[in-house]
Amino acid sequence: MNERFQKLFSNEMLRIIPDMIVSFPIPNIPEINPGDNIGILITERMRALGRVEEQDIFVVASKIVSKSERQIIDLTKIKPSDEAVKLYKQLGRKSPQLIQLILDNAQSYVVQNGIILAKHKLGFILTSAGVDGLDDRTAIILPQDPDHSAFAIRQEVANTTGKHVAVIISDSEGRPDRKGAGAISIGLSGIDPLRVNEVKLKEGKTKKTEETISDMLAAQASLLMGQRGRNTPIVCIRGFPYQQNNEANIKSILH
């Protein structure tokens, strides 16, 4: 237990509250290049922290998954449509080429408060359809199948360590009703995206609630990830109780 942790939690607190969920960043993640194996990278970097433990949950930023899977787009090769040019004039920011890429990845969209809020072809509602400009010439789009990406990372970690783990792919989410950005899950493997709670009411009825637990875990990890420039794209969450589910995927909860 490090000194900072000891200051935050006394031995008496740890005795009274035995169950804790701890999240920590995976250190020394290098710049990800096309073809890099993120599962191997996780197991290698986790050795510096001891080891991968049973039931660890790894939250991975979608941007590094996209980079490893070669989802980087050359904007100079994109010809903007009349619709993209019109949006560019309306917004006054983002290049027409970047806006065209957003339209290419969207099923539908609305513009609210200067934000393009789009339903991605995969079914997620995201700012700019999850498209992120890297510089004036290149942009990055979401992984083609985030659930499969999460499965591949999880399998690599499991095969290397022998541990049962879960992987969540997260992406930043802006909202038109407020400033700033949060995080949601766009792919997962090994953990159910929903937690279902049932409560017996006084009149004998049962009230059922569903929580998108994968989004909550993505949001917890985002506190450590931050936005671009923090270089903390992978976070481990340890101590959260869940049942392993090899068939779990994010597609199952999308409308």
For each residue, the residues with C-beta under 8 A, 3 or more apart:
1: 5 6
2: 5 6
3: 6 7
4: 7 8
5: 1 2 8 9
6: 1 2 3 9
7: 3 4
8: 4 5
9: 5 6 13 14
10: 13 14
11: 14 15
12: 15 16
13: 9 10 16 17
14: 9 10 11 17 18 20
15: 11 12 18
16: 12 13
17: 13 14 20
18: 14 15
19: 239 241
20: 14 17 239
21: 220 237 238 239 240
22: 237 238 239
23: 220 221 223 224 235 236 237 238
24: 49 224 235 236 238
25: 224 225 232 234 235 236
26: 29 42 45 46 49 58 232 234 235 236
27: 45 48 49
28: 45 48
29: 26 32 41 45 64 231 232 233 234
30: 41
31:
32: 29 36 38 64 67 68 233
33: 36 67 68
34: 67 68 69 70 72
35: 68 70
36: 32 33 41 67 68
37: 40 41 68 156
38: 32 41 42 60 64 65 68 153 156 234
39: 42 43 152 153 154 155 156 157 160
40: 37 43 44 156 160
41: 29 30 36 37 38 44 45 234
42: 26 38 39 45 46 52 58 153 156 157 234
43: 39 40 46 47 52 156 157 160 161
44: 40 41 47
45: 26 27 28 29 41 42 48 49 234
46: 26 42 43 49 50 51 52 236
47: 43 44 50 51
48: 27 28 45
49: 24 26 27 45 46 236
50: 46 47
51: 46 47 161
52: 42 43 46 56 157 161 163 165
53: 56 163 238
54: 163 164 165
55: 163 164 165 166 238 240 241 242 244
56: 52 53 163 165 166 236 237 238
57: 165 166 167 168 191 217 236 237 238 240 242
58: 26 42 153 154 157 165 166 167 168 234 235 236 237
59: 167 168 170 217 218 220 221 225 234 235 236 237
60: 38 64 65 150 153 167 168 169 170 233 234
61: 64 65 169 170 171 225 233 234
62: 65 66 130 142 143 146 169 170 171 186 187
63: 66 67 132 140 228 233
64: 29 32 38 60 61 67 68 233 234
65: 38 60 61 62 68 69 143 146 149 153 169
66: 62 63 69 71 72 140 141 142 143
67: 32 33 34 36 63 64 70 71 72 140
68: 32 33 34 35 36 37 38 64 65
69: 34 65 66 143 144 149
70: 34 35 67
71: 66 67 140 141 142 143 144
72: 34 66 67 134 138 139 140
73: 78 101 138 139 140 141
74: 77 78 137 138
75: 78 95 97 98 101 133 136 137 138 139
76: 97 137
77: 74
78: 73 74 75 97 100 101
79: 100
80: 84 85 88 96 97 99 100
81: 84 85 100 103
82: 85 86
83: 86 87 103
84: 80 81 87 88 96 97 99 100 103
85: 80 81 82 88 89 96
86: 82 83 89 90
87: 83 84 90 91 96 99 103 111 116
88: 80 84 85 91 92 94 95 96 99
89: 85 86 92
90: 86 87 111
91: 87 88 94 99 111 114 116
92: 88 89
93: 114
94: 88 91 98 99 102 128 133
95: 75 88 98 99 133 136
96: 80 84 85 87 88 99 100
97: 75 76 78 80 84 100 101
98: 75 94 95 101 102 131 133 139
99: 80 84 87 88 91 94 95 96 102 103 116
100: 78 79 80 81 84 96 97 103 104
101: 73 75 78 97 98 104 105 131 139 141
102: 94 98 99 105 106 109 116 118 128 129 131
103: 81 83 84 87 99 100 106 109 129
104: 100 101
105: 101 102 118 120 121 129 130 131 141 142
106: 102 103 109 118 119 120 121 129
107: 118 119 120 121
108: 118 119
109: 102 103 106 116 117 118 119 129
110: 116 117 118
111: 87 90 91 114 115 116 117
112: 115 117 176
113: 176
114: 91 93 111
115: 111 112 127 128 174 176
116: 87 91 99 102 109 110 111 127 128 129
117: 109 110 111 112 125 126 127 176
118: 102 105 106 107 108 109 110 125 126 127 128 129
119: 106 107 108 109 123 124 125 129
120: 105 106 107 123 124 125 126 129 130 142
121: 105 106 107
122: 142 146 186
123: 119 120 251 254 255
124: 119 120 130 142 171 184 186 254
125: 117 118 119 120
126: 117 118 120 129 130 171 173 184
127: 115 116 117 118 130 172 173 174 181
128: 94 102 115 116 118 131 132
129: 102 103 105 106 109 116 118 119 120 126 142
130: 62 105 120 124 126 127 141 142 171 186
131: 98 101 102 105 128 139 140 141
132: 63 128 139 140 228
133: 75 94 95 98 136 138 139
134: 72 138 139 140
135: 138
136: 75 95 133
137: 74 75 76
138: 72 73 74 75 133 134 135
139: 72 73 75 98 101 131 132 133 134
140: 63 66 67 71 72 73 131 132 134
141: 66 71 73 101 105 130 131
142: 62 66 71 105 120 122 124 129 130 146 171 186
143: 62 65 66 69 71 146 148 149 169 186 187
144: 69 71
145: 148 149 187
146: 62 65 122 142 143 149 150 169 186 187 188 250
147: 150 151 187 188 189 249 250 251
148: 143 145 151 152 187
149: 65 69 143 145 146 152 153 169 187
150: 60 146 147 153 154 167 168 169 187 188 189 190
151: 147 148 154 155 167 189
152: 39 148 149 155 156
153: 38 39 42 58 60 65 149 150 156 157 167 189
154: 39 58 150 151 157 158 165 166 167 189 190
155: 39 151 152 158 159
156: 37 38 39 40 42 43 152 153 159 160
157: 39 42 43 52 58 153 154 160 161 163 165 167
158: 154 155 161 162 163 164 165
159: 155 156
160: 39 40 43 156 157
161: 43 51 52 157 158 165
162: 158
163: 52 53 54 55 56 157 158
164: 54 55 158 190 244
165: 52 54 55 56 57 58 154 157 158 161 190
166: 55 56 57 58 154 188 189 190 191 242 244
167: 57 58 59 60 150 151 153 154 157 188 189 190
168: 57 58 59 60 150 185 187 188 191 214 217 218 221
169: 60 61 62 65 143 146 149 150 185 186 187 188
170: 59 60 61 62 183 184 185 186 218 221 222 225
171: 61 62 124 126 130 142 183 184 186
172: 127 181 182 183 222 227
173: 126 127 181 182 183 184
174: 115 127 180 181 182
175: 178 182
176: 112 113 115 117
177:
178: 175
179:
180: 174
181: 127 172 173 174 227
182: 172 173 174 175 219 222
183: 170 171 172 173 215 218 219 221 222 225
184: 124 126 170 171 173 215 218 219
185: 168 169 170 188 193 212 214 215 217 218 250
186: 62 122 124 130 142 143 146 169 170 171 250
187: 62 143 145 146 147 148 149 150 168 169 249 250
188: 146 147 150 166 167 168 169 185 191 193 214 248 249 250
189: 147 150 151 153 154 166 167 246 248 249
190: 150 154 164 165 166 167 244 245 246 248
191: 57 166 168 188 213 214 242 244 245 248
192: 195 213 214 242 243 245 248
193: 185 188 212 213 214 215 248 249 250 252 253
194: 210 211 212 213 214 253
195: 192 210 211 213
196: 208 209 210 211
197: 208 209 210 211
198: 206 207 208
199: 206 207 208 209
200: 204 205 206
201: 204 205 206 207
202:
203:
204: 200 201
205: 200 201
206: 198 199 200 201
207: 198 199 201
208: 196 197 198 199
209: 196 197 199
210: 194 195 196 197
211: 194 195 196 197 216
212: 185 193 194 215 216 253
213: 191 192 193 194 195 216 217 242
214: 168 185 188 191 192 193 194 217 218 250
215: 183 184 185 193 212 218 219
216: 211 212 213 219 220
217: 57 59 168 185 213 214 220 221 237 240
218: 59 168 170 183 184 185 214 215 221 222
219: 182 183 184 215 216 222 223
220: 21 23 59 216 217 223 235 237
221: 23 59 168 170 183 217 218 224 225 235 237
222: 170 172 182 183 218 219 225 226
223: 23 219 220
224: 23 24 25 221 232 235
225: 25 59 61 170 183 221 222 230 232 233 235
226: 222 229 230 232
227: 172 181 230
228: 63 132
229: 226
230: 225 226 227
231: 29
232: 25 26 29 224 225 226 235
233: 29 32 60 61 63 64 225
234: 25 26 29 38 41 42 45 58 59 60 61 64
235: 23 24 25 26 58 59 220 221 224 225 232
236: 23 24 25 26 46 49 56 57 58 59
237: 21 22 23 56 57 58 59 217 220 221 240
238: 21 22 23 24 53 55 56 57
239: 19 20 21 22
240: 21 55 57 217 237
241: 19 55
242: 55 57 166 191 192 213
243: 192
244: 55 164 166 190 191
245: 190 191 192 248
246: 189 190
247:
248: 188 189 190 191 192 193 245 252
249: 147 187 188 189 193 252
250: 146 147 185 186 187 188 193 214 253 254
251: 123 147 254
252: 193 248 249
253: 193 194 212 250
254: 123 124 250 251
255: 123
